[in-house]
Amino acid sequence: MLTRKVLFIITILISTVTLAQKPQKVAYIDMEYILENVPEYTEAQERLKARVITWQQRLDALKREIEIMKVDLSNEKALLTDELNDEREEDIQIKELDLKNLQAGYFGPTGDLYMLRKQLVKPVQDQIYNAIQEIAVQKKYDMVFDKSSDLIMLYSNKKYDLSEQVLNKIVKGRKLKAIEDKKVEKSEAAIEKEAKAKARAEEKTTKNQALKERAKAKEEAAAKKRAEFKKAQEEARAKKKAEVKKANEEKRKKRLAEIERRKKEREARIKAIEKAKKVKDSIKNNKN
């Protein structure tokens, strides 16, 4: 800050010396006032703030997790073996390293905050600086200072304040950009409309093809089902026929067996009768 003040004083001195040689046109701007009135900058700041809150919540959650791990280890240390104790301490060290790396990743010199600020804020700053350059060149200002910086302005005449001109230049640029964006948007809308029409046509073709394929698949499935049903019926009939044939064969065998049994019984009765007759005849002959 002191260096910047010294540089300002040296600049004023050089300007004073040069002023004796030729008139100098000097103006100033209020950067804080300009930024406050540029919607893009306010929006960028809100987005940055929201992102920072999210990052900080993640860091706080990780910190709480580490604290819980430390408390748990302290309470359970007496019950743990040396190996388990070392393992738990190593887990805590890993978590602490993760926290450190995450903090650096979010808020380090080249971290996410730096990159996001560069991404969101730098375009607005470039827009302001470009407007200042254009006004300075058009109106032939030799120097333009920033009133809101660390440089001390002991006196400033309002008529040399370019802040409103810079804002007007930015607004004008925004309007021109909006017109150009509208043209691009209109062109993109026409292209998108054509693409959507083409997509709908392709979707319709695809849908019709899908319907045909589903109908074909349905017919094939029905034909397959009919074939399977027919096959099942034929197999059932064949099975029933085989069962009837087998039953008839078994019945026939039983009948034959029964006939054979009766035949043998009849033959046995005949033999018994003949034997009895022989015995009777023998007894009769012996009496005679």
NORLIN-V239645 format. One line per field, one symbol per residue. burial: 1 if it has 24 or more other C-alpha atoms within 12 Angstrom, else 0. A space follows every 10 residues. Layout:
BEGIN
burial = ???
END
This chain:
BEGIN
burial = 0000000100 0000000000 0000011111 1001100101 1001100100 0000100010 0100010010 0010000000 0000000100 0100100010 0110011000 0010011001 1001101110 1110110000 0011111000 1000000001 1111111011 0000000000 0000000000 0000000000 0000000000 0000000000 0000000000 0000000000 0000000000 0000000000 0000000000 0000000000 00000000
END
